[in-house]
């Protein structure tokens, strides 16, 4: 886990060309193990940052 925001939101930060499915599984695993409900996978290697944000809710 890269960042935990106010003990509520898990953020996984990347700067890669393509999103690897392992990172999605990693965010979901972190959510389950910490009993958090909200997580983000954020990829900064995109032209529009809105395209680089994936939201996960359990």
N, CA, C, O and CB atoms as a CASP TS submission, in Angstrom:
PFRMAT TS
TARGET T0000
AUTHOR 0000-0000-0000
METHOD Language model
MODEL 1
PARENT N/A
ATOM      1  N   UNK     1       0.848  -1.163   0.000  1.00  0.00           N
ATOM      2  CA  UNK     1       0.000   0.000   0.000  1.00  0.00           C
ATOM      3  C   UNK     1       0.900   1.234   0.000  1.00  0.00           C
ATOM      4  O   UNK     1       1.800   1.355   0.832  1.00  0.00           O
ATOM      5  CB  UNK     1      -0.968  -0.007   1.220  1.00  0.00           C
ATOM      6  N   UNK     2       0.655   2.135  -0.925  1.00  0.00           N
ATOM      7  CA  UNK     2       1.497   3.324  -1.035  1.00  0.00           C
ATOM      8  C   UNK     2       1.051   4.437  -0.089  1.00  0.00           C
ATOM      9  O   UNK     2       1.876   5.038   0.598  1.00  0.00           O
ATOM     10  CB  UNK     2       1.489   3.834  -2.464  1.00  0.00           C
ATOM     11  N   UNK     3      -0.259   4.711  -0.052  1.00  0.00           N
ATOM     12  CA  UNK     3      -0.764   5.813   0.765  1.00  0.00           C
ATOM     13  C   UNK     3      -2.056   5.382   1.440  1.00  0.00           C
ATOM     14  O   UNK     3      -2.913   4.758   0.814  1.00  0.00           O
ATOM     15  CB  UNK     3      -0.990   7.089  -0.091  1.00  0.00           C
ATOM     16  N   UNK     4      -2.195   5.717   2.721  1.00  0.00           N
ATOM     17  CA  UNK     4      -3.441   5.520   3.450  1.00  0.00           C
ATOM     18  C   UNK     4      -3.917   6.902   3.871  1.00  0.00           C
ATOM     19  O   UNK     4      -3.254   7.577   4.658  1.00  0.00           O
ATOM     20  CB  UNK     4      -3.258   4.557   4.695  1.00  0.00           C
ATOM     21  N   UNK     5      -5.073   7.326   3.344  1.00  0.00           N
ATOM     22  CA  UNK     5      -5.581   8.667   3.575  1.00  0.00           C
ATOM     23  C   UNK     5      -6.589   8.642   4.722  1.00  0.00           C
ATOM     24  O   UNK     5      -7.620   7.975   4.637  1.00  0.00           O
ATOM     25  CB  UNK     5      -6.225   9.239   2.291  1.00  0.00           C
ATOM     26  N   UNK     6      -6.285   9.369   5.791  1.00  0.00           N
ATOM     27  CA  UNK     6      -7.137   9.506   6.969  1.00  0.00           C
ATOM     28  C   UNK     6      -7.684   8.179   7.478  1.00  0.00           C
ATOM     29  O   UNK     6      -8.821   8.103   7.944  1.00  0.00           O
ATOM     30  CB  UNK     6      -8.277  10.424   6.660  1.00  0.00           C
ATOM     31  N   UNK     7      -6.865   7.134   7.386  1.00  0.00           N
ATOM     32  CA  UNK     7      -7.222   5.799   7.864  1.00  0.00           C
ATOM     33  C   UNK     7      -8.506   5.272   7.218  1.00  0.00           C
ATOM     34  O   UNK     7      -9.201   4.444   7.808  1.00  0.00           O
ATOM     35  CB  UNK     7      -7.381   5.817   9.375  1.00  0.00           C
ATOM     36  N   UNK     8      -8.828   5.750   6.000  1.00  0.00           N
ATOM     37  CA  UNK     8     -10.060   5.339   5.325  1.00  0.00           C
ATOM     38  C   UNK     8      -9.860   4.910   3.882  1.00  0.00           C
ATOM     39  O   UNK     8     -10.531   3.989   3.417  1.00  0.00           O
ATOM     40  CB  UNK     8     -11.044   6.453   5.366  1.00  0.00           C
ATOM     41  N   UNK     9      -8.962   5.549   3.172  1.00  0.00           N
ATOM     42  CA  UNK     9      -8.829   5.347   1.729  1.00  0.00           C
ATOM     43  C   UNK     9      -7.432   4.824   1.406  1.00  0.00           C
ATOM     44  O   UNK     9      -6.429   5.406   1.821  1.00  0.00           O
ATOM     45  CB  UNK     9      -9.107   6.665   0.960  1.00  0.00           C
ATOM     46  N   UNK    10      -7.380   3.729   0.667  1.00  0.00           N
ATOM     47  CA  UNK    10      -6.112   3.135   0.241  1.00  0.00           C
ATOM     48  C   UNK    10      -5.809   3.604  -1.180  1.00  0.00           C
ATOM     49  O   UNK    10      -6.662   3.520  -2.063  1.00  0.00           O
ATOM     50  CB  UNK    10      -6.163   1.570   0.317  1.00  0.00           C
ATOM     51  N   UNK    11      -4.593   4.094  -1.392  1.00  0.00           N
ATOM     52  CA  UNK    11      -4.170   4.539  -2.715  1.00  0.00           C
ATOM     53  C   UNK    11      -2.916   3.773  -3.125  1.00  0.00           C
ATOM     54  O   UNK    11      -1.940   3.698  -2.380  1.00  0.00           O
ATOM     55  CB  UNK    11      -3.912   6.072  -2.731  1.00  0.00           C
ATOM     56  N   UNK    12      -2.968   3.222  -4.300  1.00  0.00           N
ATOM     57  CA  UNK    12      -1.808   2.565  -4.904  1.00  0.00           C
ATOM     58  C   UNK    12      -1.374   3.462  -6.060  1.00  0.00           C
ATOM     59  O   UNK    12      -2.159   3.712  -6.975  1.00  0.00           O
ATOM     60  CB  UNK    12      -2.141   1.079  -5.394  1.00  0.00           C
ATOM     61  N   UNK    13      -0.145   3.943  -6.029  1.00  0.00           N
ATOM     62  CA  UNK    13       0.361   4.916  -6.990  1.00  0.00           C
ATOM     63  C   UNK    13       1.289   4.226  -7.986  1.00  0.00           C
ATOM     64  O   UNK    13       2.184   3.474  -7.601  1.00  0.00           O
ATOM     65  CB  UNK    13       1.098   6.069  -6.268  1.00  0.00           C
ATOM     66  N   UNK    14       1.059   4.494  -9.276  1.00  0.00           N
ATOM     67  CA  UNK    14       1.898   3.928 -10.338  1.00  0.00           C
ATOM     68  C   UNK    14       2.212   5.005 -11.373  1.00  0.00           C
ATOM     69  O   UNK    14       1.561   6.048 -11.419  1.00  0.00           O
ATOM     70  CB  UNK    14       1.196   2.713 -11.011  1.00  0.00           C
ATOM     71  N   UNK    15       3.211   4.738 -12.195  1.00  0.00           N
ATOM     72  CA  UNK    15       3.554   5.594 -13.334  1.00  0.00           C
ATOM     73  C   UNK    15       4.017   4.682 -14.461  1.00  0.00           C
ATOM     74  O   UNK    15       5.197   4.662 -14.813  1.00  0.00           O
ATOM     75  CB  UNK    15       4.665   6.656 -12.958  1.00  0.00           C
ATOM     76  N   UNK    16       3.077   3.928 -15.023  1.00  0.00           N
ATOM     77  CA  UNK    16       3.379   2.940 -16.055  1.00  0.00           C
ATOM     78  C   UNK    16       2.484   3.164 -17.275  1.00  0.00           C
ATOM     79  O   UNK    16       1.455   3.834 -17.189  1.00  0.00           O
ATOM     80  CB  UNK    16       3.197   1.504 -15.506  1.00  0.00           C
ATOM     81  N   UNK    17       2.894   2.591 -18.416  1.00  0.00           N
ATOM     82  CA  UNK    17       2.111   2.728 -19.649  1.00  0.00           C
ATOM     83  C   UNK    17       0.783   1.992 -19.559  1.00  0.00           C
ATOM     84  O   UNK    17      -0.250   2.529 -19.960  1.00  0.00           O
ATOM     85  CB  UNK    17       2.905   2.208 -20.839  1.00  0.00           C
ATOM     86  N   UNK    18       0.797   0.777 -19.041  1.00  0.00           N
ATOM     87  CA  UNK    18      -0.413  -0.046 -18.961  1.00  0.00           C
ATOM     88  C   UNK    18      -0.674  -0.469 -17.524  1.00  0.00           C
ATOM     89  O   UNK    18       0.253  -0.674 -16.741  1.00  0.00           O
ATOM     90  CB  UNK    18      -0.290  -1.285 -19.865  1.00  0.00           C
ATOM     91  N   UNK    19      -1.955  -0.595 -17.193  1.00  0.00           N
ATOM     92  CA  UNK    19      -2.335  -1.084 -15.868  1.00  0.00           C
ATOM     93  C   UNK    19      -2.206  -2.603 -15.852  1.00  0.00           C
ATOM     94  O   UNK    19      -2.801  -3.292 -16.681  1.00  0.00           O
ATOM     95  CB  UNK    19      -3.789  -0.644 -15.498  1.00  0.00           C
ATOM     96  N   UNK    20      -1.445  -3.107 -14.930  1.00  0.00           N
ATOM     97  CA  UNK    20      -1.246  -4.538 -14.777  1.00  0.00           C
ATOM     98  C   UNK    20      -2.368  -5.103 -13.896  1.00  0.00           C
ATOM     99  O   UNK    20      -2.639  -4.539 -12.836  1.00  0.00           O
ATOM    100  CB  UNK    20       0.157  -4.843 -14.166  1.00  0.00           C
ATOM    101  N   UNK    21      -3.024  -6.189 -14.296  1.00  0.00           N
ATOM    102  CA  UNK    21      -4.099  -6.770 -13.484  1.00  0.00           C
ATOM    103  C   UNK    21      -3.650  -7.163 -12.072  1.00  0.00           C
ATOM    104  O   UNK    21      -4.478  -7.271 -11.168  1.00  0.00           O
ATOM    105  CB  UNK    21      -4.661  -7.983 -14.185  1.00  0.00           C
ATOM    106  N   UNK    22      -2.368  -7.374 -11.884  1.00  0.00           N
ATOM    107  CA  UNK    22      -1.864  -7.701 -10.546  1.00  0.00           C
ATOM    108  C   UNK    22      -2.052  -6.522  -9.601  1.00  0.00           C
ATOM    109  O   UNK    22      -2.302  -6.722  -8.412  1.00  0.00           O
ATOM    110  CB  UNK    22      -0.377  -8.099 -10.607  1.00  0.00           C
ATOM    111  N   UNK    23      -1.936  -5.301 -10.105  1.00  0.00           N
ATOM    112  CA  UNK    23      -2.125  -4.123  -9.265  1.00  0.00           C
ATOM    113  C   UNK    23      -3.571  -3.992  -8.814  1.00  0.00           C
ATOM    114  O   UNK    23      -3.836  -3.555  -7.695  1.00  0.00           O
ATOM    115  CB  UNK    23      -1.695  -2.866 -10.010  1.00  0.00           C
ATOM    116  N   UNK    24      -4.503  -4.366  -9.674  1.00  0.00           N
ATOM    117  CA  UNK    24      -5.927  -4.365  -9.296  1.00  0.00           C
ATOM    118  C   UNK    24      -6.132  -5.361  -8.161  1.00  0.00           C
ATOM    119  O   UNK    24      -6.784  -5.046  -7.166  1.00  0.00           O
ATOM    120  CB  UNK    24      -6.846  -4.724 -10.521  1.00  0.00           C
ATOM    121  N   UNK    25      -5.583  -6.544  -8.306  1.00  0.00           N
ATOM    122  CA  UNK    25      -5.686  -7.560  -7.259  1.00  0.00           C
ATOM    123  C   UNK    25      -5.013  -7.081  -5.981  1.00  0.00           C
ATOM    124  O   UNK    25      -5.484  -7.380  -4.884  1.00  0.00           O
ATOM    125  CB  UNK    25      -5.060  -8.883  -7.724  1.00  0.00           C
ATOM    126  N   UNK    26      -3.939  -6.356  -6.108  1.00  0.00           N
ATOM    127  CA  UNK    26      -3.217  -5.839  -4.944  1.00  0.00           C
ATOM    128  C   UNK    26      -4.086  -4.848  -4.166  1.00  0.00           C
ATOM    129  O   UNK    26      -4.160  -4.921  -2.940  1.00  0.00           O
ATOM    130  CB  UNK    26      -1.899  -5.165  -5.382  1.00  0.00           C
ATOM    131  N   UNK    27      -4.740  -3.928  -4.868  1.00  0.00           N
ATOM    132  CA  UNK    27      -5.622  -2.962  -4.198  1.00  0.00           C
ATOM    133  C   UNK    27      -6.767  -3.692  -3.504  1.00  0.00           C
ATOM    134  O   UNK    27      -7.085  -3.394  -2.353  1.00  0.00           O
ATOM    135  CB  UNK    27      -6.180  -1.926  -5.212  1.00  0.00           C
ATOM    136  N   UNK    28      -7.381  -4.638  -4.189  1.00  0.00           N
ATOM    137  CA  UNK    28      -8.489  -5.387  -3.590  1.00  0.00           C
ATOM    138  C   UNK    28      -8.026  -6.183  -2.369  1.00  0.00           C
ATOM    139  O   UNK    28      -8.754  -6.271  -1.380  1.00  0.00           O
ATOM    140  CB  UNK    28      -9.114  -6.333  -4.626  1.00  0.00           C
ATOM    141  N   UNK    29      -6.843  -6.753  -2.427  1.00  0.00           N
ATOM    142  CA  UNK    29      -6.302  -7.490  -1.281  1.00  0.00           C
ATOM    143  C   UNK    29      -6.061  -6.563  -0.095  1.00  0.00           C
ATOM    144  O   UNK    29      -6.373  -6.911   1.044  1.00  0.00           O
ATOM    145  CB  UNK    29      -4.997  -8.196  -1.667  1.00  0.00           C
ATOM    146  N   UNK    30      -5.507  -5.385  -0.364  1.00  0.00           N
ATOM    147  CA  UNK    30      -5.283  -4.419   0.712  1.00  0.00           C
ATOM    148  C   UNK    30      -6.609  -4.022   1.363  1.00  0.00           C
ATOM    149  O   UNK    30      -6.691  -3.900   2.585  1.00  0.00           O
ATOM    150  CB  UNK    30      -4.557  -3.169   0.172  1.00  0.00           C
ATOM    151  N   UNK    31      -7.639  -3.821   0.550  1.00  0.00           N
ATOM    152  CA  UNK    31      -8.950  -3.444   1.088  1.00  0.00           C
ATOM    153  C   UNK    31      -9.498  -4.544   1.996  1.00  0.00           C
ATOM    154  O   UNK    31      -9.990  -4.270   3.091  1.00  0.00           O
ATOM    155  CB  UNK    31      -9.942  -3.158  -0.058  1.00  0.00           C
ATOM    156  N   UNK    32      -9.410  -5.763   1.539  1.00  0.00           N
ATOM    157  CA  UNK    32      -9.940  -6.883   2.317  1.00  0.00           C
ATOM    158  C   UNK    32      -9.156  -7.095   3.606  1.00  0.00           C
ATOM    159  O   UNK    32      -9.746  -7.335   4.660  1.00  0.00           O
ATOM    160  CB  UNK    32      -9.918  -8.158   1.485  1.00  0.00           C
ATOM    161  N   UNK    33      -7.834  -7.007   3.529  1.00  0.00           N
ATOM    162  CA  UNK    33      -7.006  -7.260   4.705  1.00  0.00           C
ATOM    163  C   UNK    33      -7.114  -6.174   5.769  1.00  0.00           C
ATOM    164  O   UNK    33      -6.934  -6.448   6.956  1.00  0.00           O
ATOM    165  CB  UNK    33      -5.576  -7.403   4.290  1.00  0.00           C
ATOM    166  N   UNK    34      -7.406  -4.948   5.353  1.00  0.00           N
ATOM    167  CA  UNK    34      -7.480  -3.829   6.298  1.00  0.00           C
ATOM    168  C   UNK    34      -8.914  -3.460   6.667  1.00  0.00           C
ATOM    169  O   UNK    34      -9.137  -2.556   7.472  1.00  0.00           O
ATOM    170  CB  UNK    34      -6.786  -2.620   5.717  1.00  0.00           C
ATOM    171  N   UNK    35      -9.879  -4.156   6.083  1.00  0.00           N
ATOM    172  CA  UNK    35     -11.308  -3.861   6.313  1.00  0.00           C
ATOM    173  C   UNK    35     -11.679  -2.431   5.938  1.00  0.00           C
ATOM    174  O   UNK    35     -12.529  -1.810   6.575  1.00  0.00           O
ATOM    175  CB  UNK    35     -11.663  -4.104   7.774  1.00  0.00           C
ATOM    176  N   UNK    36     -11.036  -1.923   4.905  1.00  0.00           N
ATOM    177  CA  UNK    36     -11.389  -0.599   4.363  1.00  0.00           C
ATOM    178  C   UNK    36     -12.366  -0.806   3.210  1.00  0.00           C
ATOM    179  O   UNK    36     -12.420  -1.889   2.627  1.00  0.00           O
ATOM    180  CB  UNK    36     -10.107   0.193   3.884  1.00  0.00           C
ATOM    181  N   UNK    37     -13.138   0.228   2.879  1.00  0.00           N
ATOM    182  CA  UNK    37     -14.132   0.094   1.822  1.00  0.00           C
ATOM    183  C   UNK    37     -13.721   0.757   0.508  1.00  0.00           C
ATOM    184  O   UNK    37     -14.215   0.362  -0.549  1.00  0.00           O
ATOM    185  CB  UNK    37     -15.430   0.673   2.283  1.00  0.00           C
ATOM    186  N   UNK    38     -12.832   1.752   0.541  1.00  0.00           N
ATOM    187  CA  UNK    38     -12.533   2.551  -0.636  1.00  0.00           C
ATOM    188  C   UNK    38     -11.048   2.513  -0.971  1.00  0.00           C
ATOM    189  O   UNK    38     -10.195   2.704  -0.105  1.00  0.00           O
ATOM    190  CB  UNK    38     -12.984   3.986  -0.427  1.00  0.00           C
ATOM    191  N   UNK    39     -10.754   2.262  -2.252  1.00  0.00           N
ATOM    192  CA  UNK    39      -9.370   2.243  -2.715  1.00  0.00           C
ATOM    193  C   UNK    39      -9.252   2.822  -4.107  1.00  0.00           C
ATOM    194  O   UNK    39     -10.197   2.772  -4.895  1.00  0.00           O
ATOM    195  CB  UNK    39      -8.820   0.827  -2.693  1.00  0.00           C
ATOM    196  N   UNK    40      -8.097   3.367  -4.404  1.00  0.00           N
ATOM    197  CA  UNK    40      -7.817   3.934  -5.715  1.00  0.00           C
ATOM    198  C   UNK    40      -6.511   3.376  -6.252  1.00  0.00           C
ATOM    199  O   UNK    40      -5.537   3.207  -5.518  1.00  0.00           O
ATOM    200  CB  UNK    40      -7.761   5.467  -5.646  1.00  0.00           C
ATOM    201  N   UNK    41      -6.513   3.096  -7.536  1.00  0.00           N
ATOM    202  CA  UNK    41      -5.296   2.783  -8.270  1.00  0.00           C
ATOM    203  C   UNK    41      -5.065   3.977  -9.187  1.00  0.00           C
ATOM    204  O   UNK    41      -5.853   4.232 -10.097  1.00  0.00           O
ATOM    205  CB  UNK    41      -5.409   1.408  -9.080  1.00  0.00           C
ATOM    206  N   UNK    42      -3.987   4.702  -8.944  1.00  0.00           N
ATOM    207  CA  UNK    42      -3.732   5.950  -9.668  1.00  0.00           C
ATOM    208  C   UNK    42      -2.471   5.800 -10.500  1.00  0.00           C
ATOM    209  O   UNK    42      -1.392   5.518  -9.980  1.00  0.00           O
ATOM    210  CB  UNK    42      -3.599   7.148  -8.689  1.00  0.00           C
ATOM    211  N   UNK    43      -2.631   5.994 -11.809  1.00  0.00           N
ATOM    212  CA  UNK    43      -1.513   5.925 -12.745  1.00  0.00           C
ATOM    213  C   UNK    43      -1.229   7.332 -13.257  1.00  0.00           C
ATOM    214  O   UNK    43      -2.079   7.947 -13.900  1.00  0.00           O
ATOM    215  CB  UNK    43      -1.821   4.947 -13.927  1.00  0.00           C
ATOM    216  N   UNK    44      -0.037   7.837 -12.973  1.00  0.00           N
ATOM    217  CA  UNK    44       0.326   9.192 -13.377  1.00  0.00           C
ATOM    218  C   UNK    44       0.926   9.271 -14.777  1.00  0.00           C
ATOM    219  O   UNK    44       1.222  10.370 -15.246  1.00  0.00           O
ATOM    220  CB  UNK    44       1.295   9.763 -12.394  1.00  0.00           C
ATOM    221  N   UNK    45       1.111   8.154 -15.451  1.00  0.00           N
ATOM    222  CA  UNK    45       1.706   8.152 -16.786  1.00  0.00           C
ATOM    223  C   UNK    45       0.614   8.202 -17.863  1.00  0.00           C
ATOM    224  O   UNK    45       0.584   7.363 -18.763  1.00  0.00           O
ATOM    225  CB  UNK    45       2.594   6.902 -16.979  1.00  0.00           C
ATOM    226  N   UNK    46      -0.276   9.190 -17.763  1.00  0.00           N
ATOM    227  CA  UNK    46      -1.347   9.385 -18.738  1.00  0.00           C
ATOM    228  C   UNK    46      -1.423  10.869 -19.079  1.00  0.00           C
ATOM    229  O   UNK    46      -0.955  11.716 -18.318  1.00  0.00           O
ATOM    230  CB  UNK    46      -2.719   8.862 -18.190  1.00  0.00           C
ATOM    231  N   UNK    47      -2.013  11.172 -20.224  1.00  0.00           N
ATOM    232  CA  UNK    47      -2.160  12.572 -20.625  1.00  0.00           C
ATOM    233  C   UNK    47      -3.199  13.268 -19.757  1.00  0.00           C
ATOM    234  O   UNK    47      -2.972  14.380 -19.281  1.00  0.00           O
ATOM    235  CB  UNK    47      -2.552  12.674 -22.110  1.00  0.00           C
ATOM    236  N   UNK    48      -4.349  12.608 -19.550  1.00  0.00           N
ATOM    237  CA  UNK    48      -5.429  13.148 -18.737  1.00  0.00           C
ATOM    238  C   UNK    48      -5.508  12.315 -17.450  1.00  0.00           C
ATOM    239  O   UNK    48      -5.792  11.119 -17.513  1.00  0.00           O
ATOM    240  CB  UNK    48      -6.798  13.132 -19.520  1.00  0.00           C
ATOM    241  N   UNK    49      -5.266  12.921 -16.302  1.00  0.00           N
ATOM    242  CA  UNK    49      -5.216  12.176 -15.046  1.00  0.00           C
ATOM    243  C   UNK    49      -6.543  11.470 -14.746  1.00  0.00           C
ATOM    244  O   UNK    49      -6.553  10.461 -14.041  1.00  0.00           O
ATOM    245  CB  UNK    49      -4.858  13.114 -13.899  1.00  0.00           C
ATOM    246  N   UNK    50      -7.634  11.974 -15.258  1.00  0.00           N
ATOM    247  CA  UNK    50      -8.928  11.316 -15.069  1.00  0.00           C
ATOM    248  C   UNK    50      -8.963   9.918 -15.659  1.00  0.00           C
ATOM    249  O   UNK    50      -9.696   9.056 -15.174  1.00  0.00           O
ATOM    250  CB  UNK    50     -10.025  12.148 -15.684  1.00  0.00           C
ATOM    251  N   UNK    51      -8.179   9.690 -16.697  1.00  0.00           N
ATOM    252  CA  UNK    51      -8.106   8.376 -17.314  1.00  0.00           C
ATOM    253  C   UNK    51      -7.214   7.426 -16.521  1.00  0.00           C
ATOM    254  O   UNK    51      -7.256   6.214 -16.735  1.00  0.00           O
ATOM    255  CB  UNK    51      -7.600   8.498 -18.736  1.00  0.00           C
ATOM    256  N   UNK    52      -6.420   7.955 -15.624  1.00  0.00           N
ATOM    257  CA  UNK    52      -5.477   7.136 -14.880  1.00  0.00           C
ATOM    258  C   UNK    52      -5.954   6.738 -13.495  1.00  0.00           C
ATOM    259  O   UNK    52      -5.204   6.122 -12.737  1.00  0.00           O
ATOM    260  CB  UNK    52      -4.196   7.855 -14.759  1.00  0.00           C
ATOM    261  N   UNK    53      -7.205   7.082 -13.148  1.00  0.00           N
ATOM    262  CA  UNK    53      -7.717   6.787 -11.808  1.00  0.00           C
ATOM    263  C   UNK    53      -8.777   5.697 -11.890  1.00  0.00           C
ATOM    264  O   UNK    53      -9.761   5.822 -12.619  1.00  0.00           O
ATOM    265  CB  UNK    53      -8.299   8.059 -11.146  1.00  0.00           C
ATOM    266  N   UNK    54      -8.559   4.630 -11.133  1.00  0.00           N
ATOM    267  CA  UNK    54      -9.535   3.538 -11.020  1.00  0.00           C
ATOM    268  C   UNK    54      -9.984   3.479  -9.570  1.00  0.00           C
ATOM    269  O   UNK    54      -9.157   3.477  -8.658  1.00  0.00           O
ATOM    270  CB  UNK    54      -8.929   2.155 -11.488  1.00  0.00           C
ATOM    271  N   UNK    55     -11.293   3.432  -9.358  1.00  0.00           N
ATOM    272  CA  UNK    55     -11.869   3.433  -8.009  1.00  0.00           C
ATOM    273  C   UNK    55     -12.397   2.044  -7.686  1.00  0.00           C
ATOM    274  O   UNK    55     -13.000   1.384  -8.532  1.00  0.00           O
ATOM    275  CB  UNK    55     -13.004   4.491  -7.884  1.00  0.00           C
ATOM    276  N   UNK    56     -12.162   1.606  -6.449  1.00  0.00           N
ATOM    277  CA  UNK    56     -12.636   0.308  -5.988  1.00  0.00           C
ATOM    278  C   UNK    56     -13.400   0.480  -4.681  1.00  0.00           C
ATOM    279  O   UNK    56     -12.925   1.137  -3.755  1.00  0.00           O
ATOM    280  CB  UNK    56     -11.458  -0.678  -5.808  1.00  0.00           C
ATOM    281  N   UNK    57     -14.586  -0.115  -4.614  1.00  0.00           N
ATOM    282  CA  UNK    57     -15.406  -0.041  -3.408  1.00  0.00           C
ATOM    283  C   UNK    57     -15.818  -1.452  -3.025  1.00  0.00           C
ATOM    284  O   UNK    57     -16.313  -2.208  -3.861  1.00  0.00           O
ATOM    285  CB  UNK    57     -16.658   0.871  -3.622  1.00  0.00           C
ATOM    286  N   UNK    58     -15.616  -1.809  -1.760  1.00  0.00           N
ATOM    287  CA  UNK    58     -16.075  -3.117  -1.262  1.00  0.00           C
ATOM    288  C   UNK    58     -17.309  -2.946  -0.418  1.00  0.00           C
ATOM    289  O   UNK    58     -17.848  -3.928   0.092  1.00  0.00           O
ATOM    290  CB  UNK    58     -14.977  -3.820  -0.451  1.00  0.00           C
TER
END
